[in-house]
Amino acid sequence: MKIGITCYPVFGGSGVVATELGLELARRGHEIHFISYALPFRLPYFVENVFYHEVDVPSYPLFEYPPYSLALAVAMFDTAQQRGLDLLHVHYAIPHATSAWIAREMLVEKGEPPVRIVTTLHGTDITLVGQDPSFRPITRTSILRSDGITSVSDYLRTETDRVFGIDRDRIEVIPNFVDLDKYNREKQPCHRGKLAAPGEKLVMHISNFRPVKRLEDVVRAFAGIVREVPARLILIGDGPDRGKAQHVARLEGVRDNVLFLGKHESVAELLSCADLFLLPSETEAFGLVALEAMACGVPVIGTRVGGLPELVTNGENGWLVPVGDHVAMAAAGIRLLKDPELWHAASTSARAAAMAYSTEAIVDRYEAHYRRVLES
């Protein structure tokens, strides 16, 4: 198959999944074309069967805001026409599914075969952006114009049905996946000595530091933990709430115990050093980073929201608490870190749960979905 993939190429779960999916499909012999305004951050090297098409966004004085969605539609049209794409797989409904729909209409108008469209819903395109009155009608129409619709969790499928009235039977749940060989604490080098003092536990959080991730709660929960257990908090990523987190760390008196590492591609190596992963998000459609932590045998303490309960089983491979309850998060962390037997059981259970989300198993499901779309 010849497949065009469009995603946000920045630090975030949907971009990671889309890129890793494309790379695995290329290894299986499919021809993959990434179409975006920048090279996906996990695609910094040459890969056979993988091509990149940069979207050229004109900056005419007429436009106060450059029309990226239209420029993307043209890039999709050009790539589909020149390379004979079988389908476009877009991640996020807005604006990607809209651009794909426009590109297909352009192909039909030119007398070209109409490329098929698969739209994968990842979260905020449904739970936040898509529900804005300015975007709701175009979000719904763009999803309905897709030949195939997938969501990363049953929670998100239910929300799409509830908010947009799109029959859940039209949406196939295909969860995110993880490379179990790469995300394996037994196969990664240990950097614990460089990150923490002897005897300190490593608590970790990875995100794009947006308000929905509630980074301040991460720091507050850690402050509660470190009062009972010698520990160091490692924060990986960057974004608008970094300054707020630094401020809270100073107020809580834990500034010297918090290390901001910025954006890193060596996530597997860092997670393999961790003893605990905190994810106090306001909402999570799936929680890819939680899956990556679990694959490394790291128990996750998260919030009881969205798709996280589909991944984290409370009291077995992690703990779930109400949104904003950093006190309960700290208490669960203290309990885990103080009890080696409990931690080992949770770590083993986390790795076992992650086995169901292997790259091979989930990409098989995407391939099957593509075939059904192309044959329909």
N, C-alpha and C positions, 0 to 999 in steps of 0.2 A: 504494500500500500504506500501511496504518497500522501503524507499527512502534514498539514500546516498547523502549527501550535502557536497560540498567542496567549501571553500571560503578562503580569506585571513583573519586570525583570529585577525587582529589588528584594532586599532582605525580608523574607516573609514566607509563611507556609505554602501559600498557593503557588508562588514562583518556584519554590523548591520542588514541589510535587510535579509541576508541569515540566520542569527541566529534567528531573530524574526520569520521568515517564518517557520523554523524548529520547533520552540517552539509551534507555533500556530497549525501546522500540527500534532504535538504530542498530543496536547490537543484534537484534533479531532479524535484521535485513530490510527493515522498512526505511523509506526515504523520508527524512524529517526536515521540515523547514520552519525555523523559529521566525516569527514576524512580530517585531516589537520596536519600541523607540530606542532600546539599548540592549546590549548583549546580556542575557540572563547571567546573574552573578555566579552561578555554579557551572558556567560553560566558558571557562577562560582558555580552553585549549582545543586543538583540532581533534575532531572525531569523525571517523568514516561514516558516511551516509547522513551527516548532519550539516545543514546549511543555515545561514543567518541572513535575514533580509531586514535592513534598518528602515524604519518608517521616517520619511522626510517630512517634517512639519514646517510648512512655510510660515514666515513671520511678516506678513503684510501689515502695513500701518492701519489698514481697514479693520483688522481684527484686534480687539482688546485682549481676547483669549484665543490663541491659535486653535483651530478645529482639529484636534488630534484624532477624534473618532472618524472624521471624513478622510484624513490622510491615511489612517489605518485601513479603512475600507478600500482605498485605491491600492495600497500595498498588497492587501489580500487578493484583490482582483488581478493585479499584475502577476503575482506569484502563482495563483491558480491557473491562469491562462498560459503562462510561459512554461510552467513545470508540470502541468497536467495533474494537479492535485485531485485526489479522490475525496478528501474531506478536510474541513477545518475544525480543529478541536480548540475551543476557546475556554479560558479559565476566567470566571467572573462574567456575569451577564452584562453589566454596564462598565465600559462601553463596548466590550469585545463582541458579545453576541449581536449587538446592534450593527456593528461594523461588518461582521460576517454576513448578516442578512442583506445589507446594502451591496456587498461585494457579489453575492449570489445573484441579486437582481440585475446587476451590471453584466454578469456573465450571460444570463438568459437573454438580455437585450441584445447582446452581441452574437447570439446564436450558438454560444458555447454550452457544453454540458453543465448543468447546474451542480456545483459542488455541494456535498452534504455537510451539515453543520451539527457538531456535538458540543453542547454547552455543559460545563461542569460548574456547579454552584459551590462556593467555598465558605460563605458566611455573611460578611457584611454587605455583599451585593443584595442579599435578601433581608437581613435583619436590620440594616441601617440605611444604606444608600437607596436601595430599591423601594423602601417604604416612604421616602420623601415624596410629598405630593408632586413635586416637579418632575420626578423620575418614574413614579409608579406605573403610569400607563405604558411608557416605552419599555420598561423592564419586563412587564408581563407579556407584551406583544413580542419582544425579542426572544424570550424564552419559548413562547408558543411556536415561533417560526423555526425553532431548532428541530432537526430530525431525530436527535437523541438528546436526552437530558439526564445528567447524573448529579448526585449530591454526595458529599463526603460523609454524611451521617443520616440516620433515620430522623433525628431531631430536625435537621435542615429540610429534609423532604416534607415533614409534617408542617413546618413553618411556611414553606413555599405553597403548600396546599391551602393553609389557613389564610395567609396574607394575600395571595394572588389568585386563589381559586383555581389552581392548576392541579388537576387530578393526580394524586400521589402515585397512581398506577402507571402514569407516564414517566415517572422519575425512578431511575435505578440507583440504588445506594451502592456506590463503589468507594470504600474508605481509602484514606491515605495509606501509604506503605513505607516500609523502612528496609534498608539494606542490612540484614541481620549479620552479615559477615563483617561489615564495616563498623556497625554500631554494636560492638562486643567488647566489654571491658577486659576480657582475657587476651584480646589481640591488639590492643592499643598501648602505646607507651605511657607510663605513669608520670604525670607532671606534678603530683601532689607536693613534692618537696620544693617546687618553685612557686607554689600558690599558697601554701599554708605552713605554719610552724609545726613542729612535731607535736602530735597529740591533738591537733585541731581537726574538727570535722569540716567537710566542704559542703556548703549549701549553695545551690546554683539556680539561676534564672536566666532564660534566654527569650528575648522578644524584640519587637521594634519600638518599645518604650512609648507606645501610644496610650492615651488615657484608659482605653478599654482593658489594657493589661494590668492596670492598678499597681504600678511599680512601687508606689508609696506603701502599699500593703505588704509587698515583699520585704521592704526594709523594716517595717514595724514588726512583722512576724519574726524576722531574723533577730531583731533586738530582743524579743522575748526569749528566743532560743538561746542566744549567746549568754544570757544571764544565768542559765543553768548548765550549758554545755560549751566548752571552748570550741569556737567555730570561726570560720571565715566565709563571707558571702561573696560569690563570684557572679558579677552581672555581665552578660554578654549581649551585645547589640547596641543600639543607639536610637535616639528619637527625641521628641519634644518634652518628655517627662523626665529626662535625665537630671536636669537642674533641680526639680522638685524632690527627686530621690536623694540627691546629695544634701539638700536642705534637711530632709527628715533624718538622714544618717547623722548629721551634726546635732540635731535636736535630741535624738535618742542616745547620743553618746557612743555611737558605734562607727564613726567615720573611719577610724584606723582599721576596722575589721571588714570593711567593704572595699572590694576591688572592682573597678570598672575596666573591662578589657576591650570595649568597643566591638565592632563587627569582626567576626572571625569565620573563616571557612572550615577550620579544623574543629568543628563542633563535636565530632565523635571522640576525638582525643580528650577534649575537655570534659565531656559528659562522663567518660569512663573513669575520671578521677573523683566524681561527685559521690557524696553519701546521701544527698537529699535534693529533690527538685521542687521548687515552689512555683505554683501557677494560680494566682488568685484572680484570674480574669473575670470581668463583668459578664462576658459571654465568650464561648468557644464553640464554633461549629463542629470541630473535631478535636483539635489539640495535637498537631503533628509533633511539636517539640516534646510533648508528654510521651508520645509513642517512642521517640528517639531516646529519651531518658530511660524508659522502661526496657528497651532493647539492650541498654547498657547496664541493666540490673539496678537502676536507681529508682527507689520508691518515690512516687509523686504525691504531693499534697496539693490538691486543687480545689476549685469551687464546684458546687453541685449545680452546674449550669450546662445548657446546650448539649453537645455530644460527648462531653467528658465522662458522664456516667456510663456511656456505652463502651468506654475504654478502660477507665479506672474502676475497679471493684472495691468499694469502701471496706477497709479493714483487712484486705487481702494483699493487693499489690500497691496499695496507696490509701490515702484518706481524702474524703471530700467534706468540705465545710460550706456554710452559707457565704454568699458574697459579702465582703467587708469584714468578716469575722477573723481578723488577724490574730486575736487571742486564741481562738480554737485552733488556728493553723499552727501557732507556736506550740501549743500544748501537744498536738499530734507529733510535731517535729521533735520535741523533747522526749516524748515517750519512745519514738523510734530510735533516736540516737543514743539513748541511755540503755537500751535493751538489745545487746548484740544478737540474741536468738531471734527476737522479733524482727530486727532489721534484716537478718539473713533470710528469714522466711518470706518477707515482703519483697526482697531483692530477687529471690528465686522465682517467686510468683509473677513478678513484673516481667522478667525475661520470658517466662513461659507464655504469658498473655500476648506478648509482642510477636511470638512465633506465628500467630494467625494472620499477621499483616506483612508477610514477606513480599519483597519486590516481585518475585516470580508469580506468586498466587494472585496478586492484585493486578499486575499487568496482563496476565492471562484473561482476567475479567474485562479489562479495557479492550483487548483485541477482539474478544467475543462480542462486545457491544458494538465495536466498529463494523464487524461483519454483518450483524443484524441490521444496522442502519443502512449499509450499502446494499443489502439484499432486499430491503423493504420497498 
